Each structure stands twice: as structure tokens, then as C-alpha cells.
Amino acid sequence: MADSRPDASSPEHASVREAVLRAKYLDYCSAQIAERLLSLSPDEVYVLAERSHRRDGAHGSPSYDRMVQMATEGIVRRMTIPEFELWAEEYVRNPAIYEPDILGFWEDEIDLRGDA
């Protein structure tokens, strides 16, 4: 019986591999941002959001959801997250560096069974 899986060097396999790497990268980035956001006190979230709110020239007080969004945007601006290409090269060379920081949400984005 012939193996129906794509050859490791086929364009289909490369496309699947890149999709998996991109999903893992997004998972990794999300985890880094979430870890930083969760390390902030409510007062620190408020201060980050208030700075962003004033910088945007907005008046009044933003909603809680908007404050969290603005604080998240502030965190992202201050973080150093590698570009996908660099991250992917490093991940392929040594996945153990990044695996502890990947939460597993990427698996929901990728159908690895191949039957979808």
C-alpha cells in the first residue's frame, strides 16, 4: 500500500510546514504579550492606557476593554519580538528554546490530521 503523505521536499509539505511555523509563531508572540500584560497591576494597565488615550487626543475615560486593548498595544510597542523569519530559523535549529513558551493554541489553527 502506497504512502499518501506528501514527500518532505514537496511544495505541499513546505506549505504545511510554513503554516505550522506561522501558527506556532503567533502562539509564541501571544504568550509573550499575555505574560507581560498579566504581570501588570490594574494601576499599571490604567497608566499605560491613559498615556495612549492622551497621546491619541481622546477625551473622557475609555472603557475597561479599550483600556486593556491600549495597554496591550503599549506593551507590544515596548517589546522586542523577533521577526517571523528569524524566529522560524531559530525554532527549526532548536525548538526546545521556544517550546516552553508555546501554549498550544496553534493546534486549533492547523488541522494536522489531513482529513479536513
C-alpha positions as CSV (number, residue, x, y, z in Angstrom):
1,M,0.0,0.0,0.0
2,A,1.4,3.4,-1.0
3,D,2.0,6.1,1.5
4,S,-0.3,9.0,0.7
5,R,1.6,11.6,2.8
6,P,3.3,14.3,0.8
7,D,7.0,14.0,0.2
8,A,9.0,16.1,2.7
9,S,10.5,18.1,-0.2
10,S,7.2,18.7,-2.0
11,P,5.7,22.2,-2.2
12,E,2.7,20.9,-0.4
13,H,4.8,19.8,2.6
14,A,6.7,23.1,2.6
15,S,3.4,25.0,2.6
16,V,2.1,22.9,5.6
17,R,5.4,23.3,7.4
18,E,5.3,27.1,7.0
19,A,1.6,27.2,8.1
20,V,2.6,25.3,11.3
21,L,5.6,27.5,11.9
22,R,3.5,30.7,11.5
23,A,0.8,29.3,13.8
24,K,3.4,28.5,16.4
25,Y,5.0,31.9,16.0
26,L,1.7,33.6,16.6
27,D,1.1,31.4,19.6
28,Y,4.6,32.3,20.9
29,C,4.1,36.0,20.4
30,S,0.6,35.9,22.0
31,A,2.1,34.1,25.0
32,Q,4.9,36.7,25.4
33,I,2.4,39.6,25.3
34,A,-0.1,37.9,27.6
35,E,2.6,37.1,30.1
36,R,3.7,40.7,30.2
37,L,0.1,42.0,30.4
38,L,-0.8,39.6,33.2
39,S,2.3,40.8,35.2
40,L,0.9,44.3,35.3
41,S,-1.1,45.6,38.2
42,P,-4.5,47.2,37.4
43,D,-2.9,50.6,38.2
44,E,-0.1,49.9,35.6
45,V,-2.7,48.9,33.0
46,Y,-4.6,52.1,33.7
47,V,-1.4,54.2,33.4
48,L,-0.4,52.6,30.1
49,A,-3.9,53.0,28.7
50,E,-4.2,56.6,29.9
51,R,-0.9,57.5,28.2
52,S,-2.1,56.0,24.9
53,H,-5.5,57.7,25.3
54,R,-4.0,61.1,25.8
55,R,-1.5,60.6,23.0
56,D,-4.4,59.8,20.7
57,G,-6.0,63.1,21.7
58,A,-9.1,61.3,23.1
59,H,-11.3,62.8,25.8
60,G,-13.1,61.2,28.6
61,S,-12.4,57.8,30.1
62,P,-12.0,54.7,27.9
63,S,-14.0,51.5,28.7
64,Y,-12.2,48.7,30.5
65,D,-12.0,46.7,27.3
66,R,-10.5,49.6,25.5
67,M,-8.0,50.2,28.3
68,V,-6.8,46.6,28.1
69,Q,-6.5,47.0,24.3
70,M,-4.5,50.2,24.7
71,A,-2.3,48.6,27.4
72,T,-1.7,45.6,25.1
73,E,-0.7,47.9,22.3
74,G,1.7,49.8,24.6
75,I,3.3,46.5,25.6
76,V,3.7,45.4,22.0
77,R,5.5,48.7,21.2
78,R,7.9,48.2,24.1
79,M,8.7,44.5,23.5
80,T,11.3,43.1,21.3
81,I,9.7,40.2,19.4
82,P,11.8,38.7,16.6
83,E,10.5,38.8,13.1
84,F,8.9,35.6,11.8
85,E,11.8,34.7,9.5
86,L,14.4,35.0,12.3
87,W,12.2,33.2,14.8
88,A,11.5,30.4,12.4
89,E,15.2,29.8,11.6
90,E,16.0,29.7,15.3
91,Y,13.0,27.5,16.1
92,V,13.9,24.9,13.4
93,R,17.5,24.8,14.7
94,N,16.5,24.4,18.3
95,P,12.7,24.1,19.1
96,A,13.5,23.4,22.8
97,I,14.3,27.1,23.2
98,Y,10.7,28.2,22.3
99,E,8.6,25.1,23.1
100,P,8.0,26.1,26.8
101,D,6.6,29.4,25.7
102,I,4.2,28.0,23.1
103,L,0.8,27.4,24.7
104,G,-0.6,25.0,22.2
105,F,-3.3,27.3,20.8
106,W,-1.6,26.9,17.4
107,E,-3.0,23.4,17.2
108,D,-6.5,24.8,16.9
109,E,-5.4,26.8,13.9
110,I,-3.9,23.9,12.0
111,D,-5.6,20.6,11.0
112,L,-2.8,18.1,11.3
113,R,-5.0,15.1,10.5
114,G,-5.1,16.0,6.9
115,D,-8.7,14.9,6.6
116,A,-10.4,18.3,6.5
